[in-house]
Amino acid sequence: MTQSYNESSIQILEGLSAVRKRPGMYIGSSDHRGLHHLVWEILDNAIDEALNGYGQFIKVTLIDERTIRIEDEGRGMPTGKHSSGVSTLEVIFTKLHAGGKFSSTGGYKTSGGLHGVGASVVNALSSWLEVTSFHGGVMSSMRFEKGGSIAKPLQNFGKTTKKGSIVTFSADPLIFTNHVFNAETIASRLKESAYLLDHVTFMFVDERNKKTETFKFEHGLKQFVMDMNEDLETLHEPIALSGMVNDIEVNVSLQYNGGYGENIISFVNMVKTKDGGTHEVGFKSGLTKVVNDFARKNGFLKDKDKNFEGVDIREGCTAIISLKISENLLQFEGQTKSKLGTEKAKSATENIVIEQLTYYFEEERTLANDLVKRFAKAASAREAARKARDEARQGKNAKSSSRALAGKLSPAQSKDKKRNELFLVEGDSAGGSAKQGRDSKFQAILPLRGKVMNTEKASVSDVMKNEELSSIIYALGAGVGSDFDVSDCAYDKVIIMTDADTDGAHIQILLLTFFYRYMRPLIEANKVFLACPPLYKITSGKEGAYAYDDQELIELRSKYKHSTIQRYKGLGEMNADQLWDTTMDPKTRNLLVVTIDDAFIANKKVSLLMGDKAHLRREWINDHVSFTLSEEEV
């Protein structure tokens, strides 16, 4: 049934103020994540229309580095006079908490936008914004500039048979300094949306290079899971579970692969819930119950045996969870909707998983038996990892930890976990300089001898046998794998400090793969960093400076006309005080924090670049890496 959607559907809750002053309150941050959040807000509005049955085509066009256009075939935005005395279109784009998602007559059964905040916030944080609406048989438009001021009032251009909206905006460089739109990030989000909304076609156009991509997936979540596992050896075809419980539509697809990582991505009304929530809890509890019930019924677990833990069962599992929840039931924790709080979503998801997966296991007994045997091995490995964690904890067989770190770790004097830093340093030579140059009150040094193993292809037991990795595990004291607890970590910062060459970059990647696969909460807590040592030292008489990249070297050359240049090929070439001044001193150093912005992209890249399929890695390198040498390298 089509509900009316007109001027009376739009309600104002409060006025627009302070968005430009404190953008982080509305979009999370003013870095590249906040910049792309602007796109997601307008895109989510277009998706909400399609989600509720209005339109089957959405197009996003990247015009330049900060300008983007989003088009949909929904109902268009109302443009008549609002009860507040101004046009409804002006209300939508200049008033916070104004939209059709508050009203019972707005026609939105489910939605995922910021409840009317999105359009006005995007306008406030843009240099200019233009909106064209095809609503009620009339084409209308408005233009805003300088953070929301009306540049062109509402104009009507006559009758039209077209329906939908077009929003074009240019993000304000004063707010998003040094940040531009990333085509891969936007295309990935559209592809992701196409998996979730299988009846809608999404098109992405990059006008800068005239590239067009179209996304449409008839088999939805099953294809999503297959794409996630594309670079891995899978154990079976994707399992699809779906149903309606308590007016909540649940869709789940899962597939096991030969790896050791767990990858669960969840959505509510097309919005990614990166911090999980009640639906993920329901999926995990349902999966755990089904497996343990099957294992006991079929003799894999005896009366004296403990149940498999959830982490054993989710090893190697890739799952996509997508729920559609009506507005009256929808609850999130936080403004940016990263965690679902709807309690009924837990029981709804759990019920669907238990009912349908139990039936699937009975029908596919050979696969179920093989999976349960795998879970038993995972449980044994977990117990071994837990013992290692207990040994690493102070007061619990600390001698094992001391033996593992003997002659390696130079510890910090302080025991303050909220301040201490651990530097993972490439080689003994650089380690020696770091030990001499550090502030031993709060900085610890752990030199790494050679390259660590590639943990993308390793089990927990393999990791524990590796000398360098076991040293890191013992030093952090927080366990490893499913038993890792970031709250037990002995350091607030774990800083990877390697040479600025290909070997150093390789060591960085190997360590990041280890942290991603076996200590992911450490990255999610923003505790993993990359040190940024200088590439050059330029000296002119008694004056001098450091250059951290080639561009900075060019600038310094123009400043110091008669100078000598020293190129640092490794950290070991720097003496202790130079290393402290440039790379370790909190007052002067530059650190890069390692983050996971998009779980889908991150998982795909780690699997691709560090996995077994060399031909896929070769293709990616050929497409993305330039092998042209710079003038300096020649």
Summary of the structure (lengths in Angstrom):
residues: 634
radius of gyration: 27.4
end to end distance: 69.3
largest distance: 82.3
contacts: 2124
relative contact order: 0.08
helix: 39%
strand: 23%
